[in-house]
């Protein structure tokens, strides 16, 4: 299985998110996402991951799992599923875009 990382369009050295960075901060489980247009940036080790708000399909529309046909990628304490170039992660009854 190959690993696909979806990183933000800027690096930590180009722009560091924080209290006075000018972007809206949203608490997301154990971390903070920073809003960039329709997507969110979340600090992950030495880079920012893209966290889109909510995936284009619901859990009822399609359930990701071992036999769903999408590549799975371990991401911290959960599994993301690669879906058309981006990743879905189950969160509180819906999928977040990661």
N, CA, C and O atoms as a DFTB+ gen file, in Angstrom:
392 C
 N C O
     1  1       0.844      -1.176       0.000
     2  2       0.000       0.000       0.000
     3  2       0.886       1.235       0.000
     4  3       1.802       1.336       0.815
     5  1       0.627       2.170      -0.898
     6  2       1.380       3.424      -0.929
     7  2       0.689       4.447      -0.033
     8  3      -0.498       4.327       0.270
     9  1       1.448       5.447       0.382
    10  2       0.908       6.490       1.244
    11  2       0.785       7.774       0.448
    12  3       1.730       8.185      -0.226
    13  1      -0.368       8.405       0.521
    14  2      -0.595       9.693      -0.129
    15  2      -0.784      10.732       0.956
    16  3      -1.680      10.600       1.790
    17  1       0.040      11.758       0.959
    18  2      -0.091      12.855       1.902
    19  2      -0.660      14.059       1.166
    20  3      -0.183      14.406       0.086
    21  1      -1.659      14.690       1.731
    22  2      -2.213      15.907       1.160
    23  2      -1.800      17.044       2.084
    24  3      -2.398      17.258       3.138
    25  1      -0.764      17.770       1.666
    26  2      -0.223      18.851       2.476
    27  2      -0.781      20.194       2.016
    28  3      -1.200      20.348       0.869
    29  1      -0.777      21.148       2.920
    30  2      -1.240      22.498       2.617
    31  2      -0.342      23.147       1.571
    32  3       0.784      22.707       1.341
    33  1      -0.865      24.218       0.933
    34  2      -0.108      24.883      -0.126
    35  2       1.020      25.751       0.392
    36  3       1.786      26.297      -0.401
    37  1       1.141      25.892       1.705
    38  2       2.275      26.633       2.261
    39  2       2.930      25.814       3.366
    40  3       2.302      24.940       3.964
    41  1       4.200      26.109       3.626
    42  2       4.958      25.403       4.654
    43  2       4.972      26.223       5.937
    44  3       4.529      27.371       5.956
    45  1       5.477      25.631       6.995
    46  2       5.627      26.333       8.268
    47  2       6.543      27.544       8.130
    48  3       6.299      28.581       8.747
    49  1       7.593      27.417       7.324
    50  2       8.523      28.539       7.169
    51  2       7.910      29.686       6.364
    52  3       8.322      30.834       6.528
    53  1       6.933      29.397       5.498
    54  2       6.287      30.442       4.699
    55  2       5.204      31.190       5.480
    56  3       5.025      32.395       5.303
    57  1       4.492      30.478       6.335
    58  2       3.428      31.088       7.141
    59  2       3.132      30.176       8.313
    60  3       2.830      28.997       8.124
    61  1       3.215      30.710       9.527
    62  2       2.917      29.914      10.709
    63  2       1.574      30.335      11.282
    64  3       1.378      31.497      11.636
    65  1       0.646      29.381      11.371
    66  2      -0.662      29.657      11.947
    67  2      -0.553      29.795      13.459
    68  3       0.239      29.110      14.107
    69  1      -1.357      30.687      14.002
    70  2      -1.383      30.909      15.444
    71  2      -2.386      31.973      15.795
    72  3      -3.187      32.372      14.949
    73  1      -2.362      32.441      17.025
    74  2      -3.345      33.383      17.557
    75  2      -3.485      34.633      16.694
    76  3      -4.605      35.102      16.489
    77  1      -2.406      35.179      16.191
    78  2      -2.441      36.439      15.439
    79  2      -2.135      36.273      13.955
    80  3      -1.649      37.216      13.331
    81  1      -2.404      35.099      13.366
    82  2      -2.030      34.868      11.969
    83  2      -3.043      35.434      10.972
    84  3      -2.747      35.530       9.781
    85  1      -4.238      35.810      11.446
    86  2      -5.243      36.372      10.545
    87  2      -6.228      35.361       9.990
    88  3      -7.105      35.735       9.211
    89  1      -6.116      34.097      10.361
    90  2      -7.039      33.068       9.894
    91  2      -7.916      32.592      11.047
    92  3      -7.456      32.492      12.185
    93  1      -9.177      32.299      10.751
    94  2     -10.094      31.799      11.764
    95  2      -9.610      30.450      12.288
    96  3      -9.252      29.568      11.508
    97  1      -9.601      30.292      13.614
    98  2      -9.199      29.045      14.251
    99  2     -10.439      28.266      14.663
   100  3     -11.378      28.829      15.226
   101  1     -10.437      26.963      14.378
   102  2     -11.555      26.090      14.732
   103  2     -11.006      24.874      15.456
   104  3     -10.134      24.177      14.937
   105  1     -11.519      24.613      16.666
   106  2     -11.091      23.428      17.410
   107  2     -11.617      22.178      16.714
   108  3     -12.804      22.103      16.399
   109  1     -10.754      21.201      16.472
   110  2     -11.114      19.967      15.777
   111  2     -10.493      18.810      16.548
   112  3      -9.307      18.517      16.397
   113  1     -11.299      18.157      17.372
   114  2     -10.816      17.087      18.251
   115  2      -9.658      17.595      19.097
   116  3      -9.842      18.509      19.900
   117  1      -8.467      17.022      18.934
   118  2      -7.328      17.351      19.791
   119  2      -6.387      18.390      19.190
   120  3      -5.266      18.560      19.669
   121  1      -6.836      19.092      18.136
   122  2      -5.976      20.083      17.497
   123  2      -6.820      21.250      16.975
   124  3      -8.047      21.230      17.068
   125  1      -6.163      22.241      16.439
   126  2      -6.830      23.416      15.877
   127  2      -6.624      23.452      14.373
   128  3      -5.500      23.308      13.891
   129  1      -7.715      23.644      13.628
   130  2      -7.643      23.875      12.190
   131  2      -7.703      25.376      11.955
   132  3      -8.339      26.106      12.715
   133  1      -7.032      25.840      10.888
   134  2      -7.065      27.245      10.496
   135  2      -7.707      27.341       9.126
   136  3      -7.288      26.653       8.196
   137  1      -8.725      28.191       8.989
   138  2      -9.539      28.273       7.784
   139  2      -8.810      29.044       6.695
   140  3      -8.353      30.166       6.912
   141  1      -8.704      28.421       5.507
   142  2      -8.145      29.017       4.293
   143  2      -9.186      28.824       3.209
   144  3      -9.205      27.771       2.571
   145  1     -10.046      29.790       2.978
   146  2     -11.091      29.634       1.976
   147  2     -12.029      28.509       2.355
   148  3     -12.626      28.547       3.431
   149  1     -12.177      27.498       1.493
   150  2     -13.083      26.385       1.754
   151  2     -12.384      25.205       2.409
   152  3     -13.000      24.156       2.598
   153  1     -11.117      25.350       2.758
   154  2     -10.407      24.244       3.382
   155  2      -9.742      24.701       4.670
   156  3      -9.690      25.895       4.964
   157  1      -9.239      23.748       5.428
   158  2      -8.616      24.022       6.713
   159  2      -7.196      23.470       6.714
   160  3      -6.915      22.449       6.087
   161  1      -6.302      24.158       7.426
   162  2      -4.942      23.674       7.615
   163  2      -4.795      23.207       9.052
   164  3      -5.229      23.889       9.980
   165  1      -4.181      22.039       9.237
   166  2      -3.947      21.499      10.568
   167  2      -2.485      21.103      10.693
   168  3      -1.949      20.399       9.837
   169  1      -1.843      21.560      11.766
   170  2      -0.444      21.224      11.995
   171  2      -0.309      19.732      12.228
   172  3      -1.029      19.155      13.043
   173  1       0.629      19.099      11.500
   174  2       0.895      17.670      11.630
   175  2       2.385      17.474      11.516
   176  3       2.946      17.568      10.424
   177  1       3.044      17.197      12.651
   178  2       4.491      17.056      12.721
   179  2       5.170      18.322      12.202
   180  3       5.077      19.360      12.856
   181  1       5.849      18.278      11.051
   182  2       6.608      19.435      10.561
   183  2       5.954      20.105       9.357
   184  3       6.622      20.813       8.603
   185  1       4.631      19.882       9.167
   186  2       3.926      20.455       8.021
   187  2       2.453      20.645       8.374
   188  3       2.005      20.228       9.442
   189  1       1.707      21.276       7.474
   190  2       0.263      21.403       7.625
   191  2      -0.426      20.429       6.689
   192  3      -0.066      20.326       5.516
   193  1      -1.420      19.711       7.206
   194  2      -2.286      18.886       6.376
   195  2      -3.480      19.716       5.953
   196  3      -3.881      20.645       6.655
   197  1      -4.049      19.378       4.800
   198  2      -5.298      19.977       4.362
   199  2      -6.435      19.239       5.052
   200  3      -6.518      18.013       4.971
   201  1      -7.299      19.963       5.720
   202  2      -8.509      19.401       6.320
   203  2      -9.689      20.146       5.715
   204  3     -10.034      21.239       6.165
   205  1     -10.299      19.569       4.714
   206  2     -11.509      20.178       4.162
   207  2     -12.596      20.051       5.208
   208  3     -12.490      19.210       6.100
   209  1     -13.611      20.840       5.127
   210  2     -14.623      20.820       6.166
   211  2     -15.359      19.484       6.191
   212  3     -15.067      18.657       7.055
   213  1     -16.292      19.240       5.291
   214  2     -17.058      18.001       5.290
   215  2     -16.971      17.374       3.905
   216  3     -17.039      18.077       2.897
   217  1     -16.824      16.067       3.853
   218  2     -16.685      15.344       2.587
   219  2     -17.939      15.474       1.739
   220  3     -19.008      15.833       2.233
   221  1     -17.789      15.173       0.450
   222  2     -18.896      15.310      -0.501
   223  2     -19.926      14.204      -0.388
   224  3     -20.979      14.274      -1.020
   225  1     -19.637      13.180       0.410
   226  2     -20.642      12.141       0.622
   227  2     -20.766      11.844       2.104
   228  3     -19.841      12.096       2.876
   229  1     -21.911      11.306       2.499
   230  2     -22.175      11.002       3.900
   231  2     -21.833       9.551       4.204
   232  3     -21.562       8.759       3.302
   233  1     -21.850       9.223       5.471
   234  2     -21.636       7.842       5.906
   235  2     -22.748       6.952       5.353
   236  3     -22.511       5.793       5.015
   237  1     -23.964       7.502       5.262
   238  2     -25.096       6.749       4.717
   239  2     -24.943       6.482       3.221
   240  3     -25.375       5.439       2.731
   241  1     -24.327       7.423       2.489
   242  2     -24.114       7.261       1.048
   243  2     -23.090       6.177       0.735
   244  3     -23.267       5.395      -0.200
   245  1     -22.012       6.135       1.526
   246  2     -20.921       5.184       1.284
   247  2     -20.143       5.021       2.577
   248  3     -19.695       6.009       3.159
   249  1     -19.980       3.805       3.029
   250  2     -19.217       3.537       4.246
   251  2     -17.817       3.080       3.881
   252  3     -17.639       2.068       3.202
   253  1     -16.811       3.843       4.341
   254  2     -15.428       3.447       4.128
   255  2     -15.056       2.347       5.105
   256  3     -15.472       2.361       6.264
   257  1     -14.273       1.400       4.629
   258  2     -13.822       0.294       5.450
   259  2     -12.906      -0.613       4.660
   260  3     -12.519      -0.275       3.541
   261  1     -12.549      -1.762       5.219
   262  2     -11.558      -2.647       4.580
   263  2     -11.908      -3.071       3.153
   264  3     -11.004      -3.292       2.347
   265  1     -13.187      -3.189       2.823
   266  2     -13.593      -3.669       1.496
   267  2     -14.330      -2.616       0.665
   268  3     -15.101      -2.972      -0.226
   269  1     -14.107      -1.324       0.941
   270  2     -14.872      -0.279       0.247
   271  2     -14.295       0.070      -1.127
   272  3     -14.951       0.748      -1.919
   273  1     -13.072      -0.390      -1.415
   274  2     -12.471      -0.092      -2.710
   275  2     -11.580       1.130      -2.715
   276  3     -11.033       1.474      -3.764
   277  1     -11.408       1.808      -1.579
   278  2     -10.534       2.974      -1.483
   279  2      -9.310       2.625      -0.652
   280  3      -9.397       1.883       0.326
   281  1      -8.169       3.171      -1.056
   282  2      -6.931       2.945      -0.325
   283  2      -7.041       3.532       1.080
   284  3      -7.552       4.639       1.250
   285  1      -6.564       2.797       2.089
   286  2      -6.564       3.301       3.460
   287  2      -5.171       3.776       3.835
   288  3      -4.169       3.181       3.438
   289  1      -5.121       4.866       4.613
   290  2      -3.860       5.466       5.034
   291  2      -3.951       5.753       6.528
   292  3      -4.855       6.464       6.967
   293  1      -3.030       5.209       7.308
   294  2      -2.989       5.494       8.732
   295  2      -2.601       6.953       8.933
   296  3      -1.646       7.436       8.325
   297  1      -3.347       7.659       9.793
   298  2      -3.108       9.081      10.033
   299  2      -3.321       9.352      11.521
   300  3      -4.447       9.589      11.959
   301  1      -2.249       9.316      12.285
   302  2      -2.343       9.512      13.728
   303  2      -3.142       8.397      14.370
   304  3      -2.771       7.227      14.278
   305  1      -4.247       8.758      15.025
   306  2      -5.056       7.784      15.746
   307  2      -6.243       7.264      14.951
   308  3      -7.133       6.629      15.517
   309  1      -6.272       7.525      13.637
   310  2      -7.399       7.088      12.815
   311  2      -6.910       6.685      11.422
   312  3      -5.722       6.776      11.114
   313  1      -7.835       6.246      10.604
   314  2      -7.532       5.857       9.223
   315  2      -8.241       6.793       8.264
   316  3      -9.439       7.038       8.403
   317  1      -7.506       7.319       7.290
   318  2      -8.086       8.097       6.204
   319  2      -8.277       7.161       5.018
   320  3      -7.545       6.183       4.864
   321  1      -9.269       7.467       4.179
   322  2      -9.491       6.705       2.952
   323  2      -9.326       7.643       1.766
   324  3      -9.982       8.682       1.695
   325  1      -8.443       7.274       0.830
   326  2      -8.140       8.110      -0.328
   327  2      -9.330       8.063      -1.280
   328  3      -9.788       6.991      -1.677
   329  1      -9.822       9.254      -1.639
   330  2     -11.036       9.373      -2.434
   331  2     -10.826      10.464      -3.473
   332  3     -10.891      11.647      -3.138
   333  1     -10.577      10.101      -4.712
   334  2     -10.394      11.063      -5.808
   335  2      -9.326      12.114      -5.509
   336  3      -9.538      13.301      -5.756
   337  1      -8.179      11.684      -4.980
   338  2      -7.064      12.597      -4.748
   339  2      -7.064      13.277      -3.399
   340  3      -6.126      14.010      -3.088
   341  1      -8.081      13.062      -2.590
   342  2      -8.097      13.606      -1.233
   343  2      -8.470      12.492      -0.272
   344  3      -8.740      11.370      -0.700
   345  1      -8.489      12.786       1.017
   346  2      -8.724      11.743       2.003
   347  2      -9.951      12.057       2.851
   348  3     -10.195      13.208       3.213
   349  1     -10.718      11.015       3.161
   350  2     -11.865      11.113       4.051
   351  2     -11.524      10.445       5.371
   352  3     -10.898       9.386       5.396
   353  1     -11.936      11.067       6.469
   354  2     -11.756      10.504       7.800
   355  2     -13.076      10.603       8.546
   356  3     -13.678      11.675       8.610
   357  1     -13.533       9.477       9.118
   358  2     -14.796       9.498       9.848
   359  2     -14.645      10.329      11.116
   360  3     -13.650      10.213      11.831
   361  1     -15.658      11.179      11.392
   362  2     -15.624      12.063      12.548
   363  2     -17.043      12.394      12.964
   364  3     -17.756      13.085      12.237
   365  1     -17.460      11.914      14.115
   366  2     -18.752      12.264      14.716
   367  2     -19.925      12.048      13.760
   368  3     -20.788      12.916      13.635
   369  1     -19.962      10.904      13.091
   370  2     -21.094      10.571      12.232
   371  2     -21.025      11.103      10.815
   372  3     -21.977      10.935      10.052
   373  1     -19.917      11.745      10.438
   374  2     -19.728      12.219       9.066
   375  2     -18.264      12.035       8.685
   376  3     -17.454      11.615       9.511
   377  1     -17.924      12.349       7.438
   378  2     -16.531      12.297       7.004
   379  2     -15.999      13.703       6.875
   380  3     -16.640      14.571       6.282
   381  1     -14.812      13.926       7.439
   382  2     -14.079      15.161       7.212
   383  2     -13.181      14.958       6.012
   384  3     -12.747      13.839       5.737
   385  1     -12.902      16.029       5.299
   386  2     -11.891      15.999       4.245
   387  2     -10.549      16.204       4.912
   388  3     -10.361      17.178       5.642
   389  1      -9.620      15.307       4.674
   390  2      -8.254      15.453       5.208
   391  2      -7.321      15.596       4.042
   392  3      -6.112      15.732       4.231
